[in-house]
């Protein structure tokens, strides 16, 4: 489907899945922002719902200088759903569906964690911001797992590093940004990409 601005003067986006995801594990959300002349930044992703009843997700634009949250997404769960009219289905011994031939699957295409440290600065509140990047060609059929960017990272202090992701289309690179009270330079977050295979 698509995600689009729904709140916060166009900075926030709440998207509901076409059908409830009933897995106990949180689903994986893959996004691909629309290509823009500058950059598209996303942060603060969170899932809506709870175990057995996942209904959607929220994501926010980095700030007013990056594009509004517009793009495509797909969601993957660790379960099958009865969606095929014809085909094959498999169940386990307790009648839980394991496979439906109509359920699309995610095919992982690449992963990396070889971020290059670029620079550091401080925001107006005095928080440290670190910038990391990797060259990237942004193919249209490849989506990034955004769940990885939903959690704060460890800093060694009481408050974690907030994490942001920026698709810098103008410079053909993917950028990660951290914001924290302290300034650790280590950054080994794996970034995963996939495409949907129906």
MORA-V912415 format. One record per backbone hydrogen bond with DSSP energy under -1.0 kcal/mol. CO is the residue of the C=O (numbers start at 1). NH is the residue of the N-H. If there is no record, write none. Layout:
co=CO nh=NH
co=CO nh=NH
This chain:
co=1 nh=73
co=3 nh=71
co=7 nh=12
co=8 nh=11
co=11 nh=61
co=12 nh=6
co=12 nh=7
co=13 nh=59
co=15 nh=57
co=21 nh=54
co=23 nh=52
co=28 nh=76
co=29 nh=146
co=30 nh=74
co=31 nh=144
co=32 nh=72
co=38 nh=170
co=39 nh=67
co=40 nh=167
co=41 nh=62
co=42 nh=165
co=43 nh=60
co=46 nh=58
co=48 nh=55
co=48 nh=56
co=50 nh=53
co=53 nh=50
co=54 nh=21
co=55 nh=17
co=56 nh=48
co=57 nh=15
co=58 nh=46
co=59 nh=13
co=60 nh=43
co=63 nh=66
co=68 nh=70
co=70 nh=34
co=71 nh=3
co=72 nh=32
co=74 nh=30
co=76 nh=28
co=77 nh=79
co=81 nh=83
co=88 nh=101
co=90 nh=98
co=90 nh=99
co=92 nh=95
co=96 nh=92
co=99 nh=90
co=100 nh=103
co=105 nh=197
co=107 nh=195
co=110 nh=193
co=112 nh=191
co=116 nh=133
co=119 nh=131
co=121 nh=129
co=123 nh=126
co=127 nh=123
co=128 nh=180
co=129 nh=121
co=130 nh=178
co=131 nh=118
co=132 nh=176
co=133 nh=116
co=134 nh=174
co=139 nh=142
co=143 nh=194
co=144 nh=31
co=146 nh=149
co=147 nh=150
co=153 nh=161
co=161 nh=153
co=162 nh=179
co=164 nh=177
co=165 nh=42
co=166 nh=175
co=167 nh=40
co=167 nh=169
co=168 nh=173
co=172 nh=136
co=173 nh=168
co=174 nh=134
co=175 nh=166
co=176 nh=132
co=177 nh=164
co=178 nh=130
co=179 nh=162
co=180 nh=128
co=191 nh=112
co=192 nh=145
co=193 nh=109
co=193 nh=110
co=194 nh=143
co=195 nh=107
co=197 nh=105
